[in-house]
């Protein structure tokens, strides 16, 4: 069987074409964790403009705070990757980062990543004339307190050049484990499950 499809328009593809494409895609999908880790390494090549640390160091601090708080692997990897979309989509990095993680982590983690940007404006929005309480539109959402706790404990506090984070190598096995999961597995995504992150952070 040829390793090239028979069609030039997708609607003309045959079952055999799409079975071949599925087979050829498997090695690429298996390297998703490697590509995510490469993006994190790129984030370490330059400082966040005006900040005292790199984007990688911010992620490492966030992930380290999560693991030191006793968080499970989904929260640790979520904290590490919550800004991974910043390099390509700085103006909607929260949503892009969430889409990177969404197939492989619990719903509460991906929702928190997706919405952390608007929750973070609590800390600085007023300096730009923005509504610092814009997150209140989610006040009745079951994950409001979760996202608020995430931002307070692990995100807004993680810009400290003196904080001793774990290395990227420390997190690599966790990233590899998470991205080796079956995508969108209902047993992983656990739609509607809330694990009590605010209480854990407070303890």
Secondary structure, 3 states (H helix, E strand, C coil): CCCCCCCCCHHHCCHHHHHHHHHHHHHHHHCHHHHHHHHHHHHCCCECCCCCCEHHHHHHHHHHHHHHCCCCHHHHHHHHHCCHHHHCCCCCHHHHHHHHHHCCCCHHHHHHHHHHHHHHHHHCHHHHCCCCCHHHHHCCCCCHHHHHHHHHHHHCCCCCCCCCCCCHHHHHHHHHHHHCCCCCCHHHHCCCCCCCHHHHHHC
